């Protein structure tokens, strides 16, 4: 094994620990709990998405048309139970509820989904630009002692980020251009 490569991987792990420490030192940023989302159960607020948990992880997903967002969601589906053991978890996209439900069923997704119909939440969280383009990311929220909600962490999603293990496994293979597909046959054999 290449010693330089091993040293870089060691540094990456050390940087991940450092990033966690810096994240934990960040002051929570207050957010409005009045955002309105559409779900299969009707309109809900950010506080409703938290449910009985005091913590919430929101995946900001670009929707059905993005094969990369679909790849991340496929991975989050496999982690759904451990994620929901720690915090509430929801994938938010601009797609309407019916589109989300149909696509989730075709992929076998079991996590909750919510539609951000106005895009206000996505924009305020920094994942929608002034032109209306949506970018993938993740936000973490916590209910504060006074009942308010604050964002405690955020990050962007992109190839080779730490949120999709497939990229790191592909990185062990010879270099070859590859793009995820939306149309994998996901039916059991």
DAKAVEN-V285014 format. One record per run of one state. SS is the DSSP state (alpha for helix, beta for strand, coil for the rest). FROM is the first residue (numbers start at 1). TO is the last residue. Records with the same first field share a line. If there is no record, write none. Layout:
BEGIN
SS = FROM-TO / FROM-TO
END
This chain:
BEGIN
coil = 1-2 / 26-28 / 32-35 / 40-41 / 51-54 / 61-66 / 79-79 / 87-87 / 94-96 / 108-111 / 116-119 / 125-127 / 129-133 / 135-136 / 144-148 / 157-164 / 171-189
alpha = 3-25 / 46-50 / 67-78 / 80-86 / 97-107 / 120-124 / 165-170
beta = 29-31 / 36-39 / 42-45 / 55-60 / 88-93 / 112-115 / 128-128 / 134-134 / 137-143 / 149-156
END
